[in-house]
Amino acid sequence: MNKFYMIPNSKNLDDFKEELILPLKGYSIGFDVYFTSEEIERIAQERDVSVMINSFLHKDRLETIKLELEGMSSVKFFFVEDLGLLNIIDRERVVLFQNHIVSNYSAVNYYEGINVKNIVISNELTLEEIKVIRDKSFGNLFYFLINRNCLMYSKRKLISSYGIYKGEEFDNIKEVEERVSKRQLIVKEENGETIIFDKNLFSANGVIDLLDGFNFIVNFNNLSKEEYNSIMNHYKDKDLGYYVNVDDYFLHNKIIYKVGEEK
């Protein structure tokens, strides 16, 4: 039986009926809306809420986030990318979320061995690879069912620096075309950090009936109004692609260069 989690793109949460994942203001990147620890705790007293912390944190920020964490006692899970947080947050409440990294069952089982049982697996995997991870690992697995996939994250001001180089001013969101693949990308700069998304909207809904046992995450951020409406009405449907343009390339095409796979 699959469970669904939603990352909202608005502070009006009435439309989001599933469990929520709320990006923590100042400690997450790549979302349309952020929540303070006070807001999160208030919502968590009424609904099932988890927190997204997907920024890498320098040492001084690890000290400040301890204060934020103390004020969120009602939160269910903390989705974290920075491994340093494993020493601060109870590992039973951690969901490890490392883009591109967890791509095989050995990685999942390694983390389970150090008491990190909740893992987001990469969605740059084929359907068969996903099934192998599910069948040969012991963790509680999460998977982004619908998402604009993150391709790169940097602690640098890439848009601002490019603007200085070109002698121009750019908005903090810029669409570019990658010169080799001709792939359309969305570049966002926030608080001195930069994140790059694939403009194509990833969806695994076409094989949803073959993915039993996962906690599915539906990310409503970085969507057009039309995409938002279609996904809100059909996020559990196998035929989502009939209502909105989606990309499931990774589900059917093996990418051999994964972390730990090729020497």
N, C-alpha and C positions, 0 to 999 in steps of 0.2 A: 504494500500500500504506500503510494507516494504522498509526501507531505509538501506543501507549498509555502514558500516565504516570498514576500514582496518588498522591494526597495522603492519607496514612494518618491515621486518627483514634485510633491507639494506637501505643505504642512496641513492641508485639509485632508484628513485621513479617512473620510467617510466612505470613499470608493474602494478602499483597500481592505478586503474582508479577511484575507489570510493573515498568518503571523507576519510581523514587520521586522525589517532590518533597517535601522536608522543610522545614517552617517553622522559621526560625531564631529561637530564643528571644530576646526583647527587641527584635526587629527585624521582627516580623510580627504580624498581628492577624486575628482572626476564625476561629481554628482551635481544635480540641479538645485538641491536644497540640503541644508545641514541643520542639525539639532544640537542645542546645548545639553550638557549633562542634566541640568535642571528640567528641561523640557522632556528629555528621555525618561527620567525617573517618574515624572508625573504621568506620562502616557503608559509606562510599564506597570503602574499600579492599577490600570484599568484593562490593559490588553497584553497579549504575549508579545514581548519586544526583545530583539537582539540589537547589538550595536556594531557598526562597521568602523574599524580603525585600520585603514589600508595605506597610510603614509608611513614611510620609514622615519624613525625618530632618532635624533641626536641625543647624546647623553643628558643634556640639560632638559630636554623635553620628556625624558623618562621620569624625571622628578616631578614635573608639573602634571603629567597624566595620572600619577598616583592619586592626586587630589580629586581629579575628575572621576576616577574609578570609585573612590570612596562614596561618591554621591549617587551611584547607580546600583544600589543593592538589589533592586527588583528586576534587573535585567536577566534574561535567560542565558544568552550566549554573547561572546565578544568575538567577532570575525577580525582576525589580525593577520597582517603580513609580516611585521617585524618580529623576528624570533626572540628578540630581547624581552618582549612582553610575556613570554612563557615563564619568566622569573618573577613576574609581578601579578599575573592573573591566575587564579585557580585553574589548572589545566582541564579540569572537568567542564569548565565553562568556556574554554577556548575552542573556536573553530578556525583552524589554520587555513588561511587563504593566500596562497602564493601563486600569482599568475605564471603560467607556463611550467611550473616546477614539478608539481605532483602529477606524474604522467604514467605511473606504473604501480602495480600492487606492492612491490618491494618497498617503495617509498612510503606508502600508506602504512604498511606493517611496521616499518622502522619507527614512525612517529607513534604508532599505537604502543610500541615497546617502551617509549619514554612517557607514556600516559597522556598522549595527545590523541584522543579517540575520534574527534570530530574534524573531518578534512574536506576541503573543497578540491575536487579533482579538476585538472585542466579540461577545457572543452575544445582543445585542439587535437582531439582524439577521434579515431574511427569508432563506429558502433561496436565492432568486435573487441577493440581495445578496452572500451568502457565496460563491456560485459566481463572481460577477464579480471579487471580490477574489482568489480563487484563480487565476482565468484571466488576470488582468491585472497581477498583482504578481510580484515576483521573490524575495520573502522566504521563509524557512522558517517556515510558519504553524502556530501552536498554537491550539486551540479547546477551551473547556470543554464537553465532551459532556454531562456530568451535574454539576449544581452547584446549591446554593442561592445564587442570584445576589445579589451585593452591590449595594444601591441607593444607599448613602451611607456615607462614611467621614469622621470628624471628629477633630481633635486635642483636642476638648473632652470633658469629663465630662458627657455629656448625661443619663444616668440619675441620677447623684449630684446634679447641679444641679436636676433636676426634683424629686427627693426633698426637697431643701432648700426649694424653692418650695412644695411641698405639705405640708411638715412631717412627712414620712413617710420610712421607710427601705425601699429596694427592693433585691432581689437584683440581681446584675450582669448577669443575663439577664432580659429582660422581653418578653412578647408584647403587641402593641398592634394596634388596628385603625385604619387610615388613614381619616379621617372622610369624605373625598370619594369615594374609589374603593371603600371598605369592604374594601380589601386587607389581609390579615393580615401583620404584619411581626414579625420577630425582632430585638430590639435587644440588643447585647452591649457592655458597657463593660469594657475591659481596660487596666490601667496608665495611666489618665488619657486614654484614647482611646475612641471609640465607633464601632461599625460596625453598619449596619442591613441585614438580609437580607429578601428576599421569602420568606415561609413556603412558598409553592408551590415545588416541586422542579422545576427546569428539566431537560429532557432533549431531546436531538436524535436519540435513537435511532430514532425513527420514519422518519428520512430518512438513516440512517447509510450506506446503500448508495449514496447520491448525493453523498457527501462524501469522495471519494477524495483522498488526498494530504495529509491533515492529521495533525498530532500531536494526538491526543485526550487531554484531561485529565479524569480522573474524581476528583471531590472527595468523600471519604468523611466529611467533617466536617459537623457540625450535622445529623446524621441520627438518626432513631429506630432502634431495634434492628431493626424489621421492614424499614425502608427499606434499612438496611445489608445485611441478609441477601439481599434481593431483588436489589440492585445487584451485590453480590459474585458472585452466581450468574449474572447475566444482563447484565452491563455491555456486552457486545458484541452483544447481541441487538436486532434491530429491534423486537421485540414486548415490550420492557421494560415499557411501559405496561400490559401485561396483568397484571403481577406487583406493580406499585406505582403509586400515583397520581403522574403527572408532568404538567408544563405545558409546551407547546410553542407558546404564543401568539405569541411574537416571530417564529417561523419562518414564520408565515402572515399576519402583519399588519404592514404597513410603519409604522414610527415615523419621522415626517418630521423631528422636531427632534433632529438629531444634530450633533455638533460639526463645524463647518466646512461644513455642508450648506445651512443656511438663513441668509439675511441679513436 
